[in-house]
Amino acid sequence: MVVYSHPKTASRAIEAAIAGLPSVQPFHAHVLQERHFLKGDFRGIPPNERGITPDGQPVQWAIRREIVESGRPLRLVSLVRDPVAVCVSWFFFGLQRWLACEQKPDPAKLDFEELLDHFHNRFSHVGMIHWFDDEWNKTTGLNIYSKPFDKSRGWQIYERGNIRAVILSAHLEDEIKANALSKFLGKKIDKVPRVNESGAQGAPEVYGKLQRSVRDNQGLAARLLNARFTRHFFEESQIDSFRQRWNDPD
């Protein structure tokens, strides 16, 4: 079982829920394509023109070659989330990479105006909306956009050959996530535990200010919220709620 999702989509909570089953071993992955692997130091390596970042986790490479391409049965779980929220979180919690620091930086000690400039003018914002095209579809051979997503329910099962997958909205209540996973796995999952690594990162006031800065960059929010990705997975009313949040994130 591979929890295969874009970073900052609450996938660790899903991994923890699956790990509670005695007979299922989850693996956590963000990229499975060979061209997105980096053998050296990842710091300072920018996202490519599609906003997808190279990563260096050999276990993921092995999963692609030894399972996906071999025809062995594979189950995948992935999540989708408000792309503006993902964009801000991915930038903030990946500062060591984006700023090419040897040690994980303390955001509270950085010049905030420089941080804002980097986020709004130098950081690629589109990784979330291209992830399914550039990672999921090419890795699995299953075009996620070829089948409607049940937006009102908030999750959907997909199948192709040896691959069976479920896509969940990260915005679902934990109980609904557990029920969806139970139906997908055929095994009872009682709950999805809260796993919030961001709380240990520090500098929540800086993170909040970064989030609020989106209010002054409505072009960014509009581009992400009008993308095919967003409209495929979320109802118009939910997109409106995202838009309202980024108009006034206070």
CORCORGI-V424433 format. One record per pair of residues at least 6 apart in sequence whose C-alpha atoms are under 8 Angstrom apart, sorted by the first residue. I is the first residue (numbers start at 1). J is the second residue. If there is no record, write none. Layout:
BEGIN
I/J
I/J
END
This chain:
BEGIN
1/24
1/25
1/26
1/27
1/74
1/75
1/76
1/77
2/26
2/27
2/28
2/29
2/74
2/75
2/76
2/77
3/11
3/14
3/15
3/26
3/27
3/28
3/29
3/76
3/77
3/78
4/28
4/29
4/30
4/31
4/76
4/77
4/78
5/11
5/29
5/30
5/31
5/77
5/78
5/79
6/30
6/31
6/78
6/79
6/128
6/131
7/30
7/86
7/90
8/86
8/89
8/90
9/79
9/80
9/81
9/86
9/170
10/79
10/170
10/195
10/196
11/78
11/79
12/28
12/195
13/192
13/193
13/194
13/195
13/196
14/192
14/193
15/26
15/27
15/28
16/192
16/193
16/195
17/178
17/189
17/191
17/192
17/193
18/24
18/25
18/26
18/189
19/25
19/26
21/189
29/60
31/55
31/60
31/135
32/60
32/61
32/63
32/64
32/135
32/139
33/61
33/64
33/135
33/138
33/139
34/61
35/54
36/53
36/54
36/55
36/56
37/54
37/55
37/56
37/57
37/58
37/61
38/54
38/55
38/56
39/56
40/56
42/54
42/55
42/56
42/97
43/96
43/97
43/98
43/99
43/100
43/101
43/102
44/97
44/98
44/99
44/100
44/101
45/53
45/54
45/97
45/98
45/100
46/53
46/98
47/53
47/54
47/124
47/127
48/54
49/124
50/124
50/126
50/127
50/130
51/124
51/125
51/126
51/127
51/128
51/130
52/126
52/127
52/130
52/131
52/134
53/127
64/139
66/72
67/73
67/74
68/74
68/139
68/140
68/163
71/162
72/162
73/162
73/163
74/162
74/163
74/164
75/163
75/164
75/165
76/163
76/164
76/165
76/166
77/165
77/166
77/167
77/168
78/165
78/166
78/167
78/168
79/167
79/168
79/169
79/170
80/167
80/168
80/169
80/170
80/233
81/169
81/170
81/171
82/225
82/230
82/242
83/128
83/129
83/224
83/225
83/230
84/221
84/224
84/225
86/128
87/125
87/126
87/127
87/128
88/210
88/211
91/98
91/119
91/123
92/207
93/198
93/201
95/101
95/104
95/105
96/102
96/103
96/104
96/105
98/123
106/202
106/203
107/202
107/203
107/206
108/203
108/206
112/206
116/210
116/213
125/220
126/224
129/224
129/227
129/228
129/229
129/230
130/229
132/144
133/143
136/142
136/143
136/144
137/143
137/144
140/163
141/160
142/159
142/160
145/232
148/232
149/155
149/156
149/232
149/233
150/156
150/233
151/232
151/233
151/234
151/235
152/235
154/168
154/169
154/172
154/233
154/234
155/166
155/167
155/168
155/169
155/180
156/166
156/167
156/168
157/164
157/165
157/166
157/167
157/184
158/164
158/165
158/166
159/165
166/184
168/177
169/233
174/191
174/192
174/193
175/190
175/191
175/192
177/191
177/192
178/189
178/190
178/191
178/192
179/188
179/189
179/190
181/189
182/188
182/189
211/246
211/249
212/246
212/248
212/249
212/250
214/220
214/221
214/246
214/247
215/246
215/247
215/248
215/249
218/246
218/247
221/243
221/246
222/243
224/230
225/231
225/239
225/242
225/243
230/239
231/239
END
